[in-house]
Amino acid sequence: MKDHNAFTKKNPYSKYIKPPETMLRDSVEDLEAGIEQGLADAAAGKVMSSDECFDRLKRLISLEGTPL
């Protein structure tokens, strides 16, 4: 966290940048929500095509700023 605070003092856009701990927590929460939704869909008999799965994965990864 100390490094992040030093970075935010130098960067005028720092108020828009989340600390690494927050980004990691948000990523884990998004992943858990996606898994829960997938299990609920499977229990309801909904089946997703492989293209739909890949599109969702790309969207989740792009939310974190890492293009696929």
C-alpha positions as CSV (number, residue, x, y, z in Angstrom):
1,M,0.0,0.0,0.0
2,K,2.9,2.3,0.7
3,D,4.0,2.2,-3.0
4,H,0.5,2.9,-4.2
5,N,0.3,6.0,-1.9
6,A,3.6,7.3,-3.3
7,F,2.3,6.7,-6.9
8,T,-1.0,8.5,-6.2
9,K,0.8,11.7,-5.1
10,K,2.6,12.0,-8.4
11,N,-0.3,11.0,-10.7
12,P,-3.1,13.5,-11.4
13,Y,-5.4,10.7,-12.4
14,S,-4.7,8.7,-9.2
15,K,-8.2,9.3,-7.8
16,Y,-9.4,7.0,-10.6
17,I,-6.9,4.3,-9.9
18,K,-7.8,1.6,-7.3
19,P,-5.2,0.3,-4.9
20,P,-3.9,-3.2,-5.9
21,E,-5.6,-4.8,-2.9
22,T,-9.0,-3.4,-4.0
23,M,-8.5,-4.5,-7.6
24,L,-7.6,-8.0,-6.5
25,R,-10.6,-8.2,-4.2
26,D,-13.0,-6.9,-6.9
27,S,-11.5,-9.5,-9.4
28,V,-12.1,-12.4,-6.9
29,E,-15.6,-11.2,-6.3
30,D,-16.4,-11.0,-10.0
31,L,-15.0,-14.4,-10.5
32,E,-17.0,-15.9,-7.6
33,A,-20.2,-14.2,-9.0
34,G,-19.5,-15.7,-12.4
35,I,-19.0,-19.1,-11.0
36,E,-22.2,-18.9,-9.0
37,Q,-24.1,-17.7,-12.0
38,G,-22.7,-20.5,-14.1
39,L,-23.7,-23.1,-11.5
40,A,-27.2,-21.6,-11.3
41,D,-27.5,-21.7,-15.1
42,A,-26.3,-25.3,-15.2
43,A,-28.8,-26.3,-12.4
44,A,-31.6,-24.6,-14.4
45,G,-30.6,-26.6,-17.5
46,K,-29.2,-23.6,-19.4
47,V,-26.2,-24.4,-21.6
48,M,-23.9,-21.8,-22.9
49,S,-22.0,-22.3,-26.2
50,S,-18.2,-22.2,-26.1
51,D,-18.2,-18.9,-28.0
52,E,-20.4,-17.4,-25.3
53,C,-18.1,-18.7,-22.6
54,F,-15.1,-17.2,-24.4
55,D,-16.8,-13.9,-24.8
56,R,-17.6,-13.7,-21.1
57,L,-14.1,-14.6,-20.2
58,K,-12.7,-11.9,-22.5
59,R,-15.1,-9.4,-21.0
60,L,-14.1,-10.3,-17.5
61,I,-10.4,-10.0,-18.3
62,S,-10.9,-6.7,-20.1
63,L,-12.5,-5.2,-17.1
64,E,-9.2,-5.5,-15.3
65,G,-7.4,-3.6,-18.2
66,T,-5.6,-6.7,-19.6
67,P,-6.7,-7.1,-23.2
68,L,-7.0,-10.6,-24.5
